[in-house]
Amino acid sequence: MPLSLILACLWVLAAAIVAMLPMRLQYVPGLTLLILAVPLAVFVGLQLGWIWVAAVLFAVLSMYRRPLAALARHLRGRFAGET
């Protein structure tokens, strides 16, 4: 198995462990994992191709759907006032 997929599997396990923490303890490791998802997706893409990148992005979006939706609402509200 390529190193990129091993790291992606470890990322999923780490995200699952972080999800089991109390909410007040999830912020720092959760944000760290979200930031690390970008270079991990690039690494997977370089080794295996864009279809695997789509699988990685699907996993990231499914795990972080609520935080990313809240961020989108926040940014939409912030930029809606600027005309």
Secondary structure, DSSP 8 states (H G I E B T S, - for coil): --HHHHHHHHHHHHHHHHHTS-HHHHHHHHHHHHHHHHHHHHHHHHHH-HHHHHHHHHHHHHHSHHHHHHHHHHHHHHHHS--
